Amino acid sequence: MSAEAPPDHPQRFDAARWSDASSRESLQLIAASVAQMVGFEVAVISAVHGEHLVSVAIEGDADVRATLDGMLTPMANIHAELAVADDWGRFKFVPHERALADDDYRWIPDIAPGSDADSWHPMDALLAPLYDEDGELRGLLSIDLPISGHRPDPTQLGLLERYAAQAERALLNALERDALAQRLRLSEAARQVVRFAVSQADVEAALDDCRPALLEGYRADDLTIRTYPDDTVGSGGTPSISVTERVRAQVRELSHACWGQQRVGVLTDDWFDDTLLDEHIARTLIRVVVDLGFRSAMIVPIGAGQRCVGHLILFRTDRAVPWTRDERDGALDVARDIGHAVLTSRNLAREQRLVSELRALDTYKTRLLSTVSHELKNPLGAIAGHLELVGATPDLSEDTQFSVSAMTRATTRISRVVEDLLTLAQLEDPETRETGTALDLRPALSAALESVRFAAERRQLLLRLDAPDGPLPACGDEEGLERVLTNLLGNATKYTARGGAATLAVTYLDDQVEIAVRDQGIGISPQDQERLFTEFFRSTNPVALAEPGTGLGLAISSRIVSGYGGRITVESELGEGSTFRVLLPVPTP
């Protein structure tokens, strides 16, 4: 056993599967013309098929056809005969005394040799090698049994030369058409497989549906497709043939070796590639192939990048039909495409699982926020009520009044945090989230300005409203927008130095309205801007941290605006101030 070629055996080849009908008819016509016009009873045109020579056109009686039809002659025999032949121009003559003593691969006429020196002997052979433009042997024109009973004369040889040239052209044309048909067949198989694979959400579960295209495209009698499990996804592709786990592990080992070398593995009933397998494993796999009723198998690794994720095995019962180079290369290309589809499917499944887990976690977080907030709200209400009663008690000492005031302020701050948490939970719950409707922005703008006016006056800040006259249509709800704008204006007044200004500007941009809140404050670093709308995030700027806050205001504002189909953006530089832009859809007329 070797890596070069399978051993030779007398097999039968179905010539009807070779090339197309018109090419076979042309070759048959040439073979018939040679016999009839030159004066021979037998003319055979053969083609090189892998490591064998196969008869594709036969002119002769029933006995000749029955013997030569489908016969596979080892190319080693042909080369051996040509090596000892006499050179008769295009033809090579092998006299009977130099002929190979191997009757399994030839037809020998039942005639008695003549007594003349030029009499035709039954073991004589007259062969015309047919070459392609690169000088590669592609076939033979064989002539036998001259009607005259003598070797051809110069006139006959001249005619034979012409017919040999015609046979060569016709054979090369037939081989080219056969190769083109094979490439088209493989291309169609690949197209169908890849188109089907990439259109399925679960590629591995659907691989068996690719069977018909692969069986037809690769002229296989059966196949099995299997993908190997990874850390999270199980194997797919149910094999049509049951094998033991030990054999499956050996096939997997072979597939990884094939993927590493970017090639396929071929096994026949008594041959294997010893560059891929050791003899023990090879004999085991060959025995399995034979026990299943097949004569050859092609193991194709499925993979992508550095990973082998499965294998495809194609089986044939006819060992006389070799796995061609185009078939091996085409199968590997298809396997690469399947490998990419499998990995894409697995990544998608992994992403979907992670999204599901994140959604479950988000739902849990929302429920937790809602539950904790509700559980805190009632005790805080009771504490605030009792503090109010205590504070109203006459004759409290100064220390007691100070303590009651401090506890009241702390209770108020905690109540605000609880209210923010409840709002955040409500905004994250699809069943309670508010959606936008058509409204006029002006009331929400006025309410937001009024809510921060006292704080602005205390800091001697100038508040400006820059908006068109008349109604200001937008999509939202007044309460939510008032909260968003109050939060943004409150931050603007909180972080702007005394004597500065904060502007609220409204601009219409095609199908959107922009509400810009500009300040002359401390600004926000690029690193902080990336996390600005995240829950509980507080600026890393010490100046900003000195101001009280929960880190929920901007997160709530972002979710409110998002629920209306809008968004909030920020532009800021440290020491230069910030501009927050609220973009809302404008209702269609």
Secondary structure, DSSP 8 states (H G I E B T S, - for coil): --SS-------B--GGGSS-HHHHHHHHHHHHHHHHHHTEEEEEEEEEETTEEEEEEEES-HHHHHHHTTBEEEHHHHHHHHHT-EEETTEEEE-GGGS-S-GGGS--------SSTTB--TT-EEEEEEE-TT--EEEEEEEEEETTSB---HHHHHHHHHHHHHHHHHHHHHHHHHHHHHHHHHHHHHHHHHHHHHT-SSHHHHGGGGHHHHHHHTT-SEEEEEE---SSS------SS---HHHHHHHHHHHHHHHHHT--EEEETTEE-TTT--HHHHHHHHHHHHHTT-SEEEEEEEEETTEEEEEEEEEES-TTS---HHHHHHHHHHHHHHHHHHHHHHHHHHHHHHHHHHHHHHHHHHHHHHHHHHHHHHHHHHHHHHHHHHHHSTT--HHHHHHHHHHHHHHHHHHHHHHHHHHHHHHH-TTT----EEEESHHHHHHHHHHHHHHHHHTT-EEEEE--SS--EEEE-HHHHHHHHHHHHHHHHHHB-TT-EEEEEEEEETTEEEEEEE--B----HHHHHTTTSTT---S-HHHHTS---S-HHHHHHHHHHHTT-EEEEEEETTTEEEEEEEEE----
